[in-house]
Amino acid sequence: MVKKDPSPAKLRELVMQALYQKEISGSSNTDLIKQFKQNYKNFNLSDFEIYLKEIKKNILDIDTTIEKYTNIQIDQISKIELAILKQAVYEIKKDELDKPIIISEAIRLSKRFGQDSSHKFINALLDKAAK
């Protein structure tokens, strides 16, 4: 069976879910990758794997950036918002996509999975981080 690549939006969603799970359970990347490969057998998850490993490698820089642009302690940010922010900040720093696309994707995820007003917080923080 030929595995298809997830769409960029689906890939972001999967990465965000893995980061969220990691925030909650403390699972390792290895465990998460195994689990997602089991659950999404029809997808080629090589990009997903790269994302998780890159975010882990750059996590101090990512967390520092998040802390720099908010007056909320990082451990006070909801786990789902934190997962969305980590992924978006990583993408902003990677600088391969237009920043408005990254921000609007993060807002889309926060409206779908976050609390009512979380998209405003995410938008404001990412807007500052993107400059």
ZIHUUR-V418852 format. One record per residue. RES is the residue in three letters. PSI is psi as a letter, one per 30 degrees, with the letter a starting at -180 (NA if undefined). OMEGA is omega in degrees with one decimal (NA if undefined). D_CENTER is the distance of its C-alpha to the mean C-alpha in whole Angstrom. Layout:
BEGIN
res->{RES | RES}
psi->{PSI | PSI}
omega->{OMEGA | OMEGA}
d_center->{D_CENTER | D_CENTER}
END
This chain:
BEGIN
res->{MET | VAL | LYS | LYS | ASP | PRO | SER | PRO | ALA | LYS | LEU | ARG | GLU | LEU | VAL | MET | GLN | ALA | LEU | TYR | GLN | LYS | GLU | ILE | SER | GLY | SER | SER | ASN | THR | ASP | LEU | ILE | LYS | GLN | PHE | LYS | GLN | ASN | TYR | LYS | ASN | PHE | ASN | LEU | SER | ASP | PHE | GLU | ILE | TYR | LEU | LYS | GLU | ILE | LYS | LYS | ASN | ILE | LEU | ASP | ILE | ASP | THR | THR | ILE | GLU | LYS | TYR | THR | ASN | ILE | GLN | ILE | ASP | GLN | ILE | SER | LYS | ILE | GLU | LEU | ALA | ILE | LEU | LYS | GLN | ALA | VAL | TYR | GLU | ILE | LYS | LYS | ASP | GLU | LEU | ASP | LYS | PRO | ILE | ILE | ILE | SER | GLU | ALA | ILE | ARG | LEU | SER | LYS | ARG | PHE | GLY | GLN | ASP | SER | SER | HIS | LYS | PHE | ILE | ASN | ALA | LEU | LEU | ASP | LYS | ALA | ALA | LYS}
psi->{k | k | k | l | k | l | l | e | e | e | e | e | e | e | e | e | e | e | e | e | e | e | e | e | f | g | k | l | e | e | e | e | e | e | e | e | e | e | f | h | f | f | k | j | g | e | e | e | e | e | e | e | e | e | e | e | e | g | e | e | e | e | e | e | e | e | e | e | g | l | g | k | k | e | f | f | k | k | e | e | e | e | e | e | e | e | e | e | e | e | e | e | e | e | h | f | l | k | e | e | e | e | e | e | e | e | e | e | e | e | e | e | f | a | l | e | g | f | f | e | e | e | e | e | e | e | e | e | f | f | NA}
omega->{178.2 | 179.1 | 179.3 | 176.0 | 175.3 | 175.8 | 177.2 | 179.8 | 179.1 | 179.0 | 177.9 | -179.5 | -179.7 | 179.2 | 179.0 | 179.5 | 179.3 | 178.6 | 178.0 | 179.5 | 178.7 | 178.6 | -174.9 | -170.7 | -176.4 | 179.4 | 176.7 | 175.7 | -178.5 | 179.1 | -179.4 | -179.4 | 177.4 | -177.8 | -178.8 | 176.9 | 176.3 | -175.1 | -176.6 | -175.4 | -176.6 | -179.4 | 168.5 | -173.1 | -179.6 | 177.0 | 177.0 | 179.3 | 179.8 | 178.9 | -176.6 | -178.4 | 179.1 | 179.1 | 179.0 | -178.1 | -175.6 | -170.0 | -179.8 | 178.4 | -179.8 | -179.8 | 178.8 | 178.8 | 179.1 | -178.7 | -177.3 | -172.5 | 173.8 | 176.2 | 177.3 | 175.9 | -175.5 | 179.7 | 175.9 | 178.6 | -178.8 | -174.4 | -178.5 | 177.5 | 179.6 | 178.7 | 179.5 | -179.6 | -179.2 | -180.0 | -177.8 | 178.8 | 176.1 | -179.5 | 178.3 | -178.2 | 179.0 | 171.8 | 177.1 | -179.1 | 174.2 | -177.3 | 177.6 | 178.0 | -179.9 | -178.3 | -178.6 | 174.8 | 178.3 | 177.9 | 178.4 | 179.5 | -178.0 | 176.9 | -177.7 | -172.6 | -173.2 | 177.1 | -173.8 | -173.8 | -175.9 | -179.4 | 178.9 | 178.3 | -179.1 | 179.3 | -177.8 | -177.9 | -177.0 | 177.6 | 178.2 | -177.6 | -175.9 | -176.3 | NA}
d_center->{29 | 27 | 23 | 21 | 18 | 15 | 15 | 12 | 11 | 12 | 10 | 6 | 8 | 9 | 6 | 4 | 8 | 8 | 6 | 8 | 11 | 11 | 11 | 14 | 16 | 15 | 15 | 16 | 14 | 17 | 17 | 14 | 15 | 18 | 17 | 15 | 18 | 20 | 19 | 18 | 21 | 21 | 18 | 18 | 15 | 16 | 13 | 11 | 13 | 13 | 9 | 9 | 12 | 11 | 9 | 11 | 14 | 13 | 11 | 15 | 14 | 11 | 12 | 15 | 14 | 12 | 16 | 18 | 17 | 17 | 20 | 19 | 18 | 15 | 16 | 17 | 14 | 13 | 11 | 9 | 9 | 8 | 5 | 4 | 6 | 5 | 3 | 6 | 8 | 8 | 9 | 11 | 13 | 13 | 15 | 15 | 15 | 16 | 14 | 16 | 14 | 10 | 11 | 13 | 10 | 8 | 11 | 12 | 9 | 11 | 14 | 14 | 12 | 13 | 16 | 19 | 18 | 14 | 14 | 17 | 15 | 12 | 14 | 16 | 14 | 12 | 16 | 17 | 15 | 15 | 19}
END
